């Protein structure tokens, strides 16, 4: 099945051939996906040390950093196992991989880049709640 074909509705993300988000144990948190705006520019400007202004060199799009917040709820053992599985999906990669998502109002989006890990908040795991934030670095699109 081609990458991105697992998406069936809004609030879903597909990474490494696994669907996350609505309809899975890994729900997207209320904050929503971040980094969808314009990435910062990489500039090659030269400051004119003895004059006002700068010599403007070539500008390029910088690295886009996507953040995907998750929340997992349920029995403690189930939430713990879900977190461990999510950690594998967001492990750092040495090669570029696809990331597909479908978000309300934006439709289907596709990116190619590298997962940069998963930050976790397991402070409420004892009551069956865990949060995580996946980070994905990719080319500006």
Secondary structure as GFF3:
##gff-version 3
##sequence-region A 1 141
A	DSSP	beta_strand	12	15	.	.	.	ID=ss1
A	DSSP	beta_strand	18	21	.	.	.	ID=ss2
A	DSSP	beta_strand	27	28	.	.	.	ID=ss3
A	DSSP	beta_strand	41	43	.	.	.	ID=ss4
A	DSSP	beta_strand	46	47	.	.	.	ID=ss5
A	DSSP	beta_strand	54	55	.	.	.	ID=ss6
A	DSSP	beta_strand	59	61	.	.	.	ID=ss7
A	DSSP	beta_strand	64	73	.	.	.	ID=ss8
A	DSSP	alpha_helix	76	89	.	.	.	ID=ss9
A	DSSP	beta_strand	97	103	.	.	.	ID=ss10
A	DSSP	beta_strand	107	121	.	.	.	ID=ss11
A	DSSP	three_ten_helix	125	127	.	.	.	ID=ss12
A	DSSP	beta_strand	129	138	.	.	.	ID=ss13
###
